[in-house]
Amino acid sequence: MHRRNCLQLGLAGLAGGSFVDLLAMRRASANEAHAPRRRQTNCILIWMDGGPTHLETFDLKPEAPVEIRGEFRPIETNVSGMRICEYMPKLAKIADKYSIIRSVQHNQGNHGAGNHYMMTGAPPRIPVGCGAFVSFHPSLGSVTAHERPAPHGLPSYFSLPSMTRSGGPNFLGAKYAPFVVANDPNNKDFRVRDVELPPELTEPHFQSRRDLRQLIDRLPRYSDPQVADPVAGYDENVAQGYNLVTTPEAQKAFDIHSEPDEVREAYGRNGFGQRALMARRLVEAGVPFVTIVDGGWDHHANLFDALRKRLPTWDQTVATLINDLDQRGLLETTMVIALGEFGRTPKISTLAGQSKAGRDHWANAMSILFAGGGSRGGQVIGATDRLGHSAVERVLSPENYVSTVYRKLGIDPDMTYHTPAGRPAHLVSDPTPIDELM
C-alpha cells in the first residue's frame, strides 16, 4: 500500500473507521494499482481523400505483370526488407519511426461508405453513394472530443481545411463537431476565423458586450427539468468562442508566423505543408485530435504523371512532421496516421476517351502509415498477395484499426453510448486492437 493510503487509514481509524473500512481501503488500493493508466496520447490524422493507391506508395509489386506493377519502382529504406516508392526518399530514410499496415480491407467501394467506415469504425447501415456525405456514427475525432477535453479553452477536435464526409459527431451533438480552420496557413495574411477580434471592435467594447450577455443570462429560463433549454447548446458555443478570442494559449497555437523560416520551408511552403505544421502546433498546445484533409487521391486517370509531381512534396511534409515531433519529444505521445477510404485496383485502367492510365476504387487492399503514440516503428504489418489484389496475411478490419487508435487515445473502444432516443450504440463492434502497434 502507498504511504498516502496508510495515512488515510490512520485518519479513518481516528474518525471511528472499522475493520470493514480497512478492507475496503485495501481493495481500492489494489484496484488502483492494477488499473491501466489512461495514456494521454494525441492524434494527427492525415486523411488522403479519394483513396490513395497502395501499389504506388507503400505496397509496390515489381515482380507483377506490367499492367499491374505500373511505372514506379520500390526503393530500400533504413529498415532491412522494408521498401516503399522511389518518390518518397525522405520517408525511406526514417522508416524506423513508422509502421506500414498492408492488410486492412473492407467491402465498401464507394467514397461515402468507405469514408464512413474508416472514420468511425462502423460500416454504414444503408447503401451509400459515391459522393454522399454521411454520418450514421460518431467519428474518431468527435468521440475524442467527447472523452478528452483540451486545455486552455481550445477545442478538442480540429479539421483543416474542412470536415471529412463522415468526420462529424452524429448523435453526440454539434458541441463535438470539429473546429474547422478553412483558411490557408501558407497565405501571408493567414488568420483563423472567430479567433481574432474584428478590427472595428475594440477590447473595451468586446468586454462590455460580454458583460451585457452575462446580465441577460441571469434571466429565468425553463424551469421544467423535462424541457431542454433551447439556447444551452448555443451558450456553450459562445463560451468556446470567448475562450478562443481571449485565451493566450489559443492565440499562440494559431500564430504560425512565429515559426522560423527554416521550419516552414522544411514542411513545404504549400497548403498541405503548412497545415501539417499547424497540426503540430495544435497538439503541442494540448489538442488531442487534428485531422488534415488532403484531397485529390482519386486517380482514375493520369495516375503516374500526377503522383510524380505530388509524392515528393507529400513525402517531404510527412517526413518533416514525424521528425519534428520526434525532435521535440512529442512523437512518443502523438500518433501520425496517413490513410484514405480504400486502395486502388491492381489492374491499371484507361477510361473511355482518356489516354492516361489510372486505377479505380478497391476496398480489398489498402496501406496505412502509422507512426508514434508509443508504437514501435520499422514494422510491416500484414501483406497482400503477389498482385496486390487482397490482404492474405494478418488480415485486419477497419474496426481493428479504429480500436487501436482509441486505445492509444486512452478511450475504451468497447464502450456503449446511448442516442438521445435511448438506443444503445456500441463504439466499435470488434474492439480488438492491432497488437503490433500497442
Secondary structure, DSSP 4 states (H G I P E B T S, - for coil): --HHHHHHHHHHHHTT--HHHHHHHHHHHHHHHHSPP----EEEEEEETT---STTTT---TTS-HHHH-S--EEE-SSTT-EEETT-HHHHTTGGGEEEE--B--S--SHHHHHHHHHHSS--SS---TT----SS--HHHHHHHH-PPSTT--SEEEESS--TT-S-GGG-GGGS-EE--S-TTSTT---TTTS--TTS-HHHHHHHHHHHHHHTTS-----TTS--TTHHHHHHHHHHHHHHH-HHHHHHH-GGGS-HHHHHHH-SSHHHHHHHHHHHHHHTT-SEEEEEE-----SSSHHHHHHHHHHHHHHHHHHHHHHHHHTT-GGGEEEEEE-S-EE-SS-B--TT--S-B--EE-S---EEEEETT--SS-EE-EE-TTS-SEEES-B-HHHHHHHHHHHHT--TT-EEE-TT--EEES-SS----GGG-
